[in-house]
Amino acid sequence: MIEVIRNSWALLLGMTLLMVGNGLQGSLLGVRGPAAGFSSLEMSIIMSGYFAGFLLASEITPKMIRRVGHVRVFAALGSLVSAVLILFPAFEHPITWTMGRVALGFCFCGVYVTAESWLNNASSNETRGQALSLYMVMQMAGVIMAQGLLVVPDDSGFLLFIIPSVLVSIAFAPILLSVSPTPAFESTKGMKLRELYGVSPLGCVGLFLLGGVFSAQFGMAAVYGAQAGLTLGQISIFVAAFYVGALVMQYPLGWISDRVDRRKLIMIVALMGGFAAVAAFLSGGAFWMVTAAAVLIGGSANPLYSLLLAYTNDFLETEAMASASAGLLFINGLGAIAGPLIIGYAMQTAGPPGFFMLIAVLLLGLGAYAAYRMTQRAAPSVDDTAAYAPITAAATPVAVAYAQEYAIETAEAEEEAREA
């Protein structure tokens, strides 16, 4: 771990600042939009724009990097992020905010792709697991810290938009001054969706449903808080609770997943999150009840992402994992785009509790489908399964490929140890 920090401290620090800026803008828009008179449906369209831009950038950014290099792409997209952030309060309209969110999703994805390439290049086989884990922790910590800034007094209406703009600008300094460009990489073409579904129906259906859950917690949680009448302080705690749960639950569930039938664990974890959402729906909006539910939902949804990737890998040859992951990310991206739209419609018709109602439907549906899949084919032997690699639902294709490489190396090392 010391070697990882020594080689990558600037990159990890920069990514933390980036996540603070990104986490703050998402919650801030969720609060300011309803205050500006935007409806739940309008806010859902605005929030889904981020995930549309993110999905688009995952396909385009590798081509940009091959054409002009990592540094230019990184600096250009970072400058655009900083500019877009301070334009939001100047143009308070659903169309301009949607365009801004698409731009932010595109730019942040491109920045993550570039940064994750550098991180991968700076890691050795011996440090890859630690670097991946530390990167994930720093991402989560950045989003959690961002929620504390939401309560900063802002009489002008501009200050809280300026803060993430400044943080993003500062984030690039340590990165660009301390790392070297990595060689251009080839993007991986996704496996055909029909073929991918044939390999792992649970992986495909699960990641689509999970995309909706993740986009709800990242895009619509603050909107729920604002419409439910929570104070700014309560909204910041509520949104942070999703990511606290993710940090706490990721590693214990990963350890368990390498020792049991993953479908059973996926079913149990999904049902846990789903019933937590049901409890929040029935709570009448009681703050501590919905916050406790947020911890359980975040602690379910984020590890489920890694569990479903690992489960799909159990049925793939090593050389097919990268193309399968690209396809799964595409499916997850479609779910993330649809999630805010559906939840926004539910909140428009059923009020704020519609937020938890749809999360419950998605997670309970995932748990039920996992139970059904257990009746359709036998589970692979635990000794033959791929290793679990922790990864966040905000991962780009680079981070997922990075995690896949780590999982493969870990599985091969365990196999050699058993044979010895």
Disulfide bonds with the S-S distance in Angstrom:
none
